[in-house]
Amino acid sequence: MKVSSIHPILISDNVEKLREFYASIGFATKHTSITDFGTPVHIVATDTADIELMESPKNPHFPMPTGLYGLRINVDDLEAAVEAIRQNGGEILTGLLETPYAKVYAAKDADGNYLTIMQHNKK
């Protein structure tokens, strides 16, 4: 398994306001999508950094408080990443979530920090 990139995930009660804030300090909106439970997500970026901005989901099965949620880790082999997490003291929190562009699991590392493990679909 190869990790291609990581970036922080910030949860917001007003994701548009947060997106505008990051735009004011040089982050351009690179990508916008809606999760399976209707939550807006913006990837904002500079030449050297990405941040995922997610609106607080109104989903009782996957509540997340406002603030730093965790890290998104992009991998080339999602199932190998899931197995490594399980074998090394981590926990998979969700079933497989699929979007038009990627497959995703929510997880915790061995200290309980939140992770999103993502494998982008081949183009």
C-alpha positions as protocol buffer text, in pm:
chain_id: "A"
residue {
  index: 1
  type: MET
  ca { x: 0 y: 0 z: 0 }
}
residue {
  index: 2
  type: LYS
  ca { x: 124 y: 347 z: -90 }
}
residue {
  index: 3
  type: VAL
  ca { x: 3 y: 672 z: 71 }
}
residue {
  index: 4
  type: SER
  ca { x: -19 y: 943 z: -194 }
}
residue {
  index: 5
  type: SER
  ca { x: -120 y: 1238 z: 28 }
}
residue {
  index: 6
  type: ILE
  ca { x: -281 y: 1346 z: 353 }
}
residue {
  index: 7
  type: HIS
  ca { x: -468 y: 1657 z: 459 }
}
residue {
  index: 8
  type: PRO
  ca { x: -668 y: 1784 z: 756 }
}
residue {
  index: 9
  type: ILE
  ca { x: -1048 y: 1771 z: 768 }
}
residue {
  index: 10
  type: LEU
  ca { x: -1224 y: 2066 z: 934 }
}
residue {
  index: 11
  type: ILE
  ca { x: -1592 y: 2038 z: 1031 }
}
residue {
  index: 12
  type: SER
  ca { x: -1797 y: 2359 z: 1029 }
}
residue {
  index: 13
  type: ASP
  ca { x: -2148 y: 2470 z: 1114 }
}
residue {
  index: 14
  type: ASN
  ca { x: -2108 y: 2730 z: 835 }
}
residue {
  index: 15
  type: VAL
  ca { x: -1889 y: 2573 z: 568 }
}
residue {
  index: 16
  type: GLU
  ca { x: -1942 y: 2860 z: 320 }
}
residue {
  index: 17
  type: LYS
  ca { x: -1813 y: 3113 z: 573 }
}
residue {
  index: 18
  type: LEU
  ca { x: -1513 y: 2888 z: 644 }
}
residue {
  index: 19
  type: ARG
  ca { x: -1446 y: 2843 z: 270 }
}
residue {
  index: 20
  type: GLU
  ca { x: -1452 y: 3223 z: 227 }
}
residue {
  index: 21
  type: PHE
  ca { x: -1210 y: 3260 z: 519 }
}
residue {
  index: 22
  type: TYR
  ca { x: -959 y: 3021 z: 362 }
}
residue {
  index: 23
  type: ALA
  ca { x: -1005 y: 3192 z: 23 }
}
residue {
  index: 24
  type: SER
  ca { x: -906 y: 3520 z: 189 }
}
residue {
  index: 25
  type: ILE
  ca { x: -570 y: 3370 z: 289 }
}
residue {
  index: 26
  type: GLY
  ca { x: -491 y: 3215 z: -48 }
}
residue {
  index: 27
  type: PHE
  ca { x: -680 y: 2884 z: -69 }
}
residue {
  index: 28
  type: ALA
  ca { x: -877 y: 2832 z: -389 }
}
residue {
  index: 29
  type: THR
  ca { x: -1170 y: 2591 z: -411 }
}
residue {
  index: 30
  type: LYS
  ca { x: -1032 y: 2289 z: -594 }
}
residue {
  index: 31
  type: HIS
  ca { x: -1331 y: 2055 z: -568 }
}
residue {
  index: 32
  type: THR
  ca { x: -1684 y: 2058 z: -423 }
}
residue {
  index: 33
  type: SER
  ca { x: -1907 y: 1757 z: -362 }
}
residue {
  index: 34
  type: ILE
  ca { x: -2199 y: 1635 z: -151 }
}
residue {
  index: 35
  type: THR
  ca { x: -2164 y: 1328 z: 73 }
}
residue {
  index: 36
  type: ASP
  ca { x: -2410 y: 1038 z: 71 }
}
residue {
  index: 37
  type: PHE
  ca { x: -2592 y: 1204 z: 363 }
}
residue {
  index: 38
  type: GLY
  ca { x: -2623 y: 1543 z: 188 }
}
residue {
  index: 39
  type: THR
  ca { x: -2328 y: 1715 z: 353 }
}
residue {
  index: 40
  type: PRO
  ca { x: -2137 y: 1975 z: 145 }
}
residue {
  index: 41
  type: VAL
  ca { x: -1761 y: 1923 z: 123 }
}
residue {
  index: 42
  type: HIS
  ca { x: -1509 y: 2167 z: -26 }
}
residue {
  index: 43
  type: ILE
  ca { x: -1145 y: 2085 z: -95 }
}
residue {
  index: 44
  type: VAL
  ca { x: -952 y: 2412 z: -81 }
}
residue {
  index: 45
  type: ALA
  ca { x: -591 y: 2427 z: -187 }
}
residue {
  index: 46
  type: THR
  ca { x: -277 y: 2625 z: -246 }
}
residue {
  index: 47
  type: ASP
  ca { x: 13 y: 2501 z: -458 }
}
residue {
  index: 48
  type: THR
  ca { x: 143 y: 2303 z: -162 }
}
residue {
  index: 49
  type: ALA
  ca { x: -148 y: 2225 z: 73 }
}
residue {
  index: 50
  type: ASP
  ca { x: -506 y: 2094 z: 71 }
}
residue {
  index: 51
  type: ILE
  ca { x: -772 y: 2124 z: 343 }
}
residue {
  index: 52
  type: GLU
  ca { x: -1107 y: 1945 z: 341 }
}
residue {
  index: 53
  type: LEU
  ca { x: -1390 y: 2163 z: 472 }
}
residue {
  index: 54
  type: MET
  ca { x: -1704 y: 1969 z: 562 }
}
residue {
  index: 55
  type: GLU
  ca { x: -2037 y: 2100 z: 687 }
}
residue {
  index: 56
  type: SER
  ca { x: -2143 y: 1942 z: 1016 }
}
residue {
  index: 57
  type: PRO
  ca { x: -2356 y: 1647 z: 909 }
}
residue {
  index: 58
  type: LYS
  ca { x: -2709 y: 1630 z: 1040 }
}
residue {
  index: 59
  type: ASN
  ca { x: -2682 y: 1251 z: 1043 }
}
residue {
  index: 60
  type: PRO
  ca { x: -2745 y: 1083 z: 1383 }
}
residue {
  index: 61
  type: HIS
  ca { x: -2546 y: 775 z: 1274 }
}
residue {
  index: 62
  type: PHE
  ca { x: -2229 y: 971 z: 1205 }
}
residue {
  index: 63
  type: PRO
  ca { x: -2228 y: 1292 z: 1417 }
}
residue {
  index: 64
  type: MET
  ca { x: -1913 y: 1502 z: 1409 }
}
residue {
  index: 65
  type: PRO
  ca { x: -1849 y: 1812 z: 1621 }
}
residue {
  index: 66
  type: THR
  ca { x: -1727 y: 2141 z: 1476 }
}
residue {
  index: 67
  type: GLY
  ca { x: -1348 y: 2169 z: 1469 }
}
residue {
  index: 68
  type: LEU
  ca { x: -1056 y: 1959 z: 1354 }
}
residue {
  index: 69
  type: TYR
  ca { x: -1205 y: 1621 z: 1272 }
}
residue {
  index: 70
  type: GLY
  ca { x: -891 y: 1435 z: 1170 }
}
residue {
  index: 71
  type: LEU
  ca { x: -686 y: 1346 z: 865 }
}
residue {
  index: 72
  type: ARG
  ca { x: -780 y: 1219 z: 524 }
}
residue {
  index: 73
  type: ILE
  ca { x: -525 y: 970 z: 395 }
}
residue {
  index: 74
  type: ASN
  ca { x: -530 y: 893 z: 24 }
}
residue {
  index: 75
  type: VAL
  ca { x: -407 y: 541 z: -54 }
}
residue {
  index: 76
  type: ASP
  ca { x: -367 y: 321 z: -361 }
}
residue {
  index: 77
  type: ASP
  ca { x: -504 y: 4 z: -191 }
}
residue {
  index: 78
  type: LEU
  ca { x: -802 y: 70 z: 34 }
}
residue {
  index: 79
  type: GLU
  ca { x: -848 y: -287 z: 156 }
}
residue {
  index: 80
  type: ALA
  ca { x: -479 y: -315 z: 253 }
}
residue {
  index: 81
  type: ALA
  ca { x: -512 y: 10 z: 450 }
}
residue {
  index: 82
  type: VAL
  ca { x: -824 y: -119 z: 629 }
}
residue {
  index: 83
  type: GLU
  ca { x: -647 y: -443 z: 719 }
}
residue {
  index: 84
  type: ALA
  ca { x: -339 y: -255 z: 846 }
}
residue {
  index: 85
  type: ILE
  ca { x: -559 y: -32 z: 1064 }
}
residue {
  index: 86
  type: ARG
  ca { x: -738 y: -333 z: 1214 }
}
residue {
  index: 87
  type: GLN
  ca { x: -417 y: -530 z: 1275 }
}
residue {
  index: 88
  type: ASN
  ca { x: -239 y: -241 z: 1444 }
}
residue {
  index: 89
  type: GLY
  ca { x: -489 y: -126 z: 1707 }
}
residue {
  index: 90
  type: GLY
  ca { x: -709 y: 101 z: 1497 }
}
residue {
  index: 91
  type: GLU
  ca { x: -1083 y: 75 z: 1437 }
}
residue {
  index: 92
  type: ILE
  ca { x: -1297 y: 99 z: 1124 }
}
residue {
  index: 93
  type: LEU
  ca { x: -1605 y: 308 z: 1211 }
}
residue {
  index: 94
  type: THR
  ca { x: -1819 y: 281 z: 898 }
}
residue {
  index: 95
  type: GLY
  ca { x: -1897 y: 47 z: 618 }
}
residue {
  index: 96
  type: LEU
  ca { x: -1764 y: 132 z: 276 }
}
residue {
  index: 97
  type: LEU
  ca { x: -1886 y: 471 z: 154 }
}
residue {
  index: 98
  type: GLU
  ca { x: -1873 y: 519 z: -222 }
}
residue {
  index: 99
  type: THR
  ca { x: -1878 y: 848 z: -410 }
}
residue {
  index: 100
  type: PRO
  ca { x: -1858 y: 904 z: -785 }
}
residue {
  index: 101
  type: TYR
  ca { x: -1484 y: 968 z: -748 }
}
residue {
  index: 102
  type: ALA
  ca { x: -1366 y: 753 z: -455 }
}
residue {
  index: 103
  type: LYS
  ca { x: -1422 y: 477 z: -200 }
}
residue {
  index: 104
  type: VAL
  ca { x: -1393 y: 575 z: 168 }
}
residue {
  index: 105
  type: TYR
  ca { x: -1388 y: 433 z: 521 }
}
residue {
  index: 106
  type: ALA
  ca { x: -1399 y: 637 z: 842 }
}
residue {
  index: 107
  type: ALA
  ca { x: -1161 y: 503 z: 1106 }
}
residue {
  index: 108
  type: LYS
  ca { x: -969 y: 574 z: 1426 }
}
residue {
  index: 109
  type: ASP
  ca { x: -597 y: 522 z: 1472 }
}
residue {
  index: 110
  type: ALA
  ca { x: -444 y: 340 z: 1769 }
}
residue {
  index: 111
  type: ASP
  ca { x: -483 y: 653 z: 1989 }
}
residue {
  index: 112
  type: GLY
  ca { x: -843 y: 722 z: 1883 }
}
residue {
  index: 113
  type: ASN
  ca { x: -768 y: 1001 z: 1635 }
}
residue {
  index: 114
  type: TYR
  ca { x: -1013 y: 1015 z: 1346 }
}
residue {
  index: 115
  type: LEU
  ca { x: -903 y: 920 z: 995 }
}
residue {
  index: 116
  type: THR
  ca { x: -1074 y: 903 z: 661 }
}
residue {
  index: 117
  type: ILE
  ca { x: -908 y: 646 z: 436 }
}
residue {
  index: 118
  type: MET
  ca { x: -978 y: 712 z: 68 }
}
residue {
  index: 119
  type: GLN
  ca { x: -892 y: 542 z: -260 }
}
residue {
  index: 120
  type: HIS
  ca { x: -971 y: 751 z: -567 }
}
residue {
  index: 121
  type: ASN
  ca { x: -1135 y: 572 z: -858 }
}
residue {
  index: 122
  type: LYS
  ca { x: -907 y: 507 z: -1152 }
}
residue {
  index: 123
  type: LYS
  ca { x: -966 y: 753 z: -1433 }
}
